[in-house]
Amino acid sequence: MEVISATEFEAAIRPVPAVTPGSSDVRPETFDVSAPSQLDPEDQASPEFVSATNLRAARVLADPGHATFRKDLSSLDLYERVTQLCNVEAAEQILLAVPGSQIDTVSASSFAETTLDGRVFEATGAAYREDRKWYHLSFICTVRADLEAVTEFAFSLGELIPESEWEEHNLIAEDLEDDD
């Protein structure tokens, strides 16, 4: 087993966009706010939650280019493994929801602690980085029992996070490798 730094791990999980802007795979019907959900509506504090109908984390993990990440993921404890799997799904759903976006990092617990209840992971104080700017994000993610895929995902994209809040929430504009 190889132990890697948090920065190396974030770089390893950085999703490769599975669709290109303008491709036929980017469809508004991917998101159906009115679709029935197994998620408890009371858990969805915001009426702006969108239920994803095109789950992608398993496809990302199956990509041969992510073999090292897949191996590293399997060595993590349950909580961290679910967190990383759901972060991958979050990044993929943002890429689908905002065609042309270039998400490079998702942080599940920037503004609030995450919870794991059975197979349901909740990140109401998450954030994502795009173009060296951070945005609020909330999501609820249900994982398959074998921890190889996401079975349900709902999310809400938030506003731009002022740079004055970044340090307090450990948000950085660039990767450490950018300093080289």
Contacts in CASP RR format, 6 or more apart in sequence:
PFRMAT RR
TARGET T0000
AUTHOR 0000-0000-0000
METHOD contacts of the structure
MODEL  1
MEVISATEFEAAIRPVPAVTPGSSDVRPETFDVSAPSQLDPEDQASPEFV
SATNLRAARVLADPGHATFRKDLSSLDLYERVTQLCNVEAAEQILLAVPG
SQIDTVSASSFAETTLDGRVFEATGAAYREDRKWYHLSFICTVRADLEAV
TEFAFSLGELIPESEWEEHNLIAEDLEDDD
1 75 0 8 1.000
2 72 0 8 1.000
4 12 0 8 1.000
4 72 0 8 1.000
7 175 0 8 1.000
7 176 0 8 1.000
7 177 0 8 1.000
9 72 0 8 1.000
9 84 0 8 1.000
10 105 0 8 1.000
10 175 0 8 1.000
11 175 0 8 1.000
11 177 0 8 1.000
12 68 0 8 1.000
12 69 0 8 1.000
12 72 0 8 1.000
13 69 0 8 1.000
13 84 0 8 1.000
13 87 0 8 1.000
13 88 0 8 1.000
14 104 0 8 1.000
14 105 0 8 1.000
15 60 0 8 1.000
15 88 0 8 1.000
15 91 0 8 1.000
15 92 0 8 1.000
15 95 0 8 1.000
15 103 0 8 1.000
16 60 0 8 1.000
16 63 0 8 1.000
16 65 0 8 1.000
16 66 0 8 1.000
17 95 0 8 1.000
17 102 0 8 1.000
18 25 0 8 1.000
18 56 0 8 1.000
18 59 0 8 1.000
18 60 0 8 1.000
18 92 0 8 1.000
18 95 0 8 1.000
19 25 0 8 1.000
19 26 0 8 1.000
19 95 0 8 1.000
19 96 0 8 1.000
21 99 0 8 1.000
21 100 0 8 1.000
22 99 0 8 1.000
22 100 0 8 1.000
26 96 0 8 1.000
26 99 0 8 1.000
29 53 0 8 1.000
30 52 0 8 1.000
30 53 0 8 1.000
30 54 0 8 1.000
30 96 0 8 1.000
30 97 0 8 1.000
31 50 0 8 1.000
31 51 0 8 1.000
31 52 0 8 1.000
31 53 0 8 1.000
31 96 0 8 1.000
31 97 0 8 1.000
32 51 0 8 1.000
32 53 0 8 1.000
33 49 0 8 1.000
33 50 0 8 1.000
33 51 0 8 1.000
35 51 0 8 1.000
35 53 0 8 1.000
37 51 0 8 1.000
37 152 0 8 1.000
37 154 0 8 1.000
38 142 0 8 1.000
38 152 0 8 1.000
39 51 0 8 1.000
39 120 0 8 1.000
39 140 0 8 1.000
39 142 0 8 1.000
39 152 0 8 1.000
39 154 0 8 1.000
43 120 0 8 1.000
43 122 0 8 1.000
43 140 0 8 1.000
44 140 0 8 1.000
44 154 0 8 1.000
45 124 0 8 1.000
45 138 0 8 1.000
46 138 0 8 1.000
46 156 0 8 1.000
48 156 0 8 1.000
48 157 0 8 1.000
49 138 0 8 1.000
49 140 0 8 1.000
49 154 0 8 1.000
49 155 0 8 1.000
49 156 0 8 1.000
50 97 0 8 1.000
50 154 0 8 1.000
50 155 0 8 1.000
50 156 0 8 1.000
51 152 0 8 1.000
51 153 0 8 1.000
51 154 0 8 1.000
52 89 0 8 1.000
52 93 0 8 1.000
52 96 0 8 1.000
52 152 0 8 1.000
52 153 0 8 1.000
52 154 0 8 1.000
52 155 0 8 1.000
54 96 0 8 1.000
55 89 0 8 1.000
55 149 0 8 1.000
55 150 0 8 1.000
55 151 0 8 1.000
55 152 0 8 1.000
55 153 0 8 1.000
56 89 0 8 1.000
56 92 0 8 1.000
56 93 0 8 1.000
56 96 0 8 1.000
57 85 0 8 1.000
57 86 0 8 1.000
57 88 0 8 1.000
57 89 0 8 1.000
57 92 0 8 1.000
57 149 0 8 1.000
57 150 0 8 1.000
58 148 0 8 1.000
58 149 0 8 1.000
58 150 0 8 1.000
60 66 0 8 1.000
60 88 0 8 1.000
60 92 0 8 1.000
61 69 0 8 1.000
61 70 0 8 1.000
61 73 0 8 1.000
61 85 0 8 1.000
61 88 0 8 1.000
61 148 0 8 1.000
61 149 0 8 1.000
73 81 0 8 1.000
73 84 0 8 1.000
73 85 0 8 1.000
74 81 0 8 1.000
76 84 0 8 1.000
78 116 0 8 1.000
78 147 0 8 1.000
79 116 0 8 1.000
81 147 0 8 1.000
82 116 0 8 1.000
82 119 0 8 1.000
82 121 0 8 1.000
82 141 0 8 1.000
82 143 0 8 1.000
82 147 0 8 1.000
83 108 0 8 1.000
83 114 0 8 1.000
83 121 0 8 1.000
85 141 0 8 1.000
85 143 0 8 1.000
85 147 0 8 1.000
85 149 0 8 1.000
85 150 0 8 1.000
86 108 0 8 1.000
86 121 0 8 1.000
86 123 0 8 1.000
86 139 0 8 1.000
86 141 0 8 1.000
86 143 0 8 1.000
86 150 0 8 1.000
86 153 0 8 1.000
87 106 0 8 1.000
87 107 0 8 1.000
87 108 0 8 1.000
88 106 0 8 1.000
89 139 0 8 1.000
89 141 0 8 1.000
89 150 0 8 1.000
89 153 0 8 1.000
90 106 0 8 1.000
90 108 0 8 1.000
90 123 0 8 1.000
90 126 0 8 1.000
90 128 0 8 1.000
90 137 0 8 1.000
90 139 0 8 1.000
90 141 0 8 1.000
90 153 0 8 1.000
90 155 0 8 1.000
91 103 0 8 1.000
91 106 0 8 1.000
91 128 0 8 1.000
93 139 0 8 1.000
93 153 0 8 1.000
93 155 0 8 1.000
94 101 0 8 1.000
94 103 0 8 1.000
94 106 0 8 1.000
94 128 0 8 1.000
94 130 0 8 1.000
94 137 0 8 1.000
94 155 0 8 1.000
94 157 0 8 1.000
95 101 0 8 1.000
95 103 0 8 1.000
97 155 0 8 1.000
97 157 0 8 1.000
98 157 0 8 1.000
101 130 0 8 1.000
102 130 0 8 1.000
102 131 0 8 1.000
103 128 0 8 1.000
103 129 0 8 1.000
103 130 0 8 1.000
104 129 0 8 1.000
104 130 0 8 1.000
104 175 0 8 1.000
105 128 0 8 1.000
105 129 0 8 1.000
106 126 0 8 1.000
106 127 0 8 1.000
106 128 0 8 1.000
106 129 0 8 1.000
106 137 0 8 1.000
107 126 0 8 1.000
107 127 0 8 1.000
107 128 0 8 1.000
107 129 0 8 1.000
107 170 0 8 1.000
107 171 0 8 1.000
108 114 0 8 1.000
108 121 0 8 1.000
108 123 0 8 1.000
108 125 0 8 1.000
108 126 0 8 1.000
109 123 0 8 1.000
109 125 0 8 1.000
109 126 0 8 1.000
110 125 0 8 1.000
110 126 0 8 1.000
110 127 0 8 1.000
110 134 0 8 1.000
110 169 0 8 1.000
110 170 0 8 1.000
110 171 0 8 1.000
111 124 0 8 1.000
111 125 0 8 1.000
111 126 0 8 1.000
111 127 0 8 1.000
111 136 0 8 1.000
111 169 0 8 1.000
112 123 0 8 1.000
112 124 0 8 1.000
112 125 0 8 1.000
114 121 0 8 1.000
114 122 0 8 1.000
114 123 0 8 1.000
114 126 0 8 1.000
115 121 0 8 1.000
115 122 0 8 1.000
116 122 0 8 1.000
119 142 0 8 1.000
119 143 0 8 1.000
119 144 0 8 1.000
119 145 0 8 1.000
119 151 0 8 1.000
120 140 0 8 1.000
120 141 0 8 1.000
120 142 0 8 1.000
121 140 0 8 1.000
121 141 0 8 1.000
121 142 0 8 1.000
121 143 0 8 1.000
122 139 0 8 1.000
122 140 0 8 1.000
122 141 0 8 1.000
123 137 0 8 1.000
123 138 0 8 1.000
123 139 0 8 1.000
123 140 0 8 1.000
123 141 0 8 1.000
124 138 0 8 1.000
125 136 0 8 1.000
125 137 0 8 1.000
125 138 0 8 1.000
126 136 0 8 1.000
126 137 0 8 1.000
126 138 0 8 1.000
126 139 0 8 1.000
127 134 0 8 1.000
127 135 0 8 1.000
127 136 0 8 1.000
127 137 0 8 1.000
127 161 0 8 1.000
127 169 0 8 1.000
127 171 0 8 1.000
128 134 0 8 1.000
128 135 0 8 1.000
128 137 0 8 1.000
129 135 0 8 1.000
129 171 0 8 1.000
132 173 0 8 1.000
132 174 0 8 1.000
133 160 0 8 1.000
133 161 0 8 1.000
133 173 0 8 1.000
134 160 0 8 1.000
134 161 0 8 1.000
134 166 0 8 1.000
134 171 0 8 1.000
135 157 0 8 1.000
135 158 0 8 1.000
135 159 0 8 1.000
135 160 0 8 1.000
135 161 0 8 1.000
136 157 0 8 1.000
136 158 0 8 1.000
136 159 0 8 1.000
136 161 0 8 1.000
137 155 0 8 1.000
137 156 0 8 1.000
137 157 0 8 1.000
137 158 0 8 1.000
138 155 0 8 1.000
138 156 0 8 1.000
138 158 0 8 1.000
139 153 0 8 1.000
139 154 0 8 1.000
139 155 0 8 1.000
139 156 0 8 1.000
140 152 0 8 1.000
140 153 0 8 1.000
140 154 0 8 1.000
140 155 0 8 1.000
141 150 0 8 1.000
141 152 0 8 1.000
141 153 0 8 1.000
142 150 0 8 1.000
142 151 0 8 1.000
142 152 0 8 1.000
142 153 0 8 1.000
143 149 0 8 1.000
143 150 0 8 1.000
143 151 0 8 1.000
144 150 0 8 1.000
144 151 0 8 1.000
161 169 0 8 1.000
161 171 0 8 1.000
163 173 0 8 1.000
165 171 0 8 1.000
166 172 0 8 1.000
166 173 0 8 1.000
END
